[in-house]
Amino acid sequence: MLALVQGYNAGSVALYCVIGFVLVMVVLAVLVVILMLFGKGFGAIEKAATARKEARKNKKPKAAEATTEEATEGVSEEEVAAVTAALMAFYQTAQTDEETEPLPFIIRSIKKN
């Protein structure tokens, strides 16, 4: 018999090479599957975030539904304008020019203390 290394014959060396090659291929296949699952998972998360962003853009502000007569009984128009302007200025600083999301508030009533 042909001895490649002291104590091993050619058949056992070839067997170890084949087992090593198969093991490497199996591990690579498992890594590919794991990376594909991560890609699909992150794609689904990104798709959901995009859908939420689109839903926010398409959502109409409910502030137009409230009439000024209901919301401002007994309060002058100047006070309503001042409070509205202050809230708009506060929330406008958080928004960018690219995103035109509806403001997160609705003035339902203004009461004098």
N, C-alpha and C positions, 0 to 999 in steps of 0.2 A: 504494500500500500504506500501511497504517496503521503508523507507527513509534512504538512506545512509548518506547524509549530510543534514543538516537543510535547507529546502527550495527546495531541488532537489529530484525527485523521481528516481527510478532505471532505467526507460526507458530513461530519458534525460541524465543520467550519461553514460549509455551504448552508446547512440547516440554520445556524445562528445568523448568517447574513440574510436569509429569507425572512426569518422571524423578525429581525430588526427592521427590515424594509417594510414589512406588513404593519408592524407596530407604529412606525413613523407615519405611514399613510393613514392609518386609522385615527391617530391623534390629529393630524392635519384636517381630516374630514370632520371630526368633532369640532375643531376650532372654526371651520368655515360655517358649520350649522349654527354655532353659538353667535357668531358675528352677524349672520343673516337674521337671526331672531332679534338681536339688538337693533339692527337697522329697521326692521318692521315695527318694533316697539316705539322707537324714537320717531319714526315716520307717523305713527298713529297719534302720538302726543303732539307733534307739530301740526298735524291736520286738525286736531281738536282745538288747539290754540288759535289757529287761523279761522276756524268756524266761529269761535267765540268772539274774535275781533270783528269779523264781518257782521255778526249778530248785533254787536254793540253799535257799529256804524249805521246799521239799518234801523235800529230802535229809535222811534220818534220820542222826543222829550215830552214828558207829561205836564210840563210847566204850562204849556199852552192850553191845557184842558181846564185848569183852574181859572175862574174869572176873577177879575180884580175886585168886583163888588163883593164876592163871597169872602175873599181873603183879607180884605182891608176895611172891614166895618169900623167906623169911628177913627180911622187913621188917615192923616192927610196924604196926598199924592207925593209930596216932597219927601216925606219919611219913607214911603214905600220905595221911591226911586233911590234914596240914599242906601237903604238896606240892600236892595237888589244890586246896586253898583258895587257895594263893598264885597258882597258874596261873589259876584262875577269877577272882580279883580283878584280875589283870593284864589279862586279855582282856575282862572285863566293862566296864572303863573305856572301851574303844574302841567299844562297842556303844551304840546308843540304845534307848529304850523302844519305838520304832516298829518297829525291825528286830529280829527274833528269829532271827538266823542261828545255825546250830550252831557251836560253838566249833571253832577250826581246829587242835585238837590231840587226840591220843589218848595216854593214859598206858599204854604197853605194859609197861614195867618200871621199877622203882626199885632201884638197887643201892647198897649201902653201900661206901664206900671205906676 
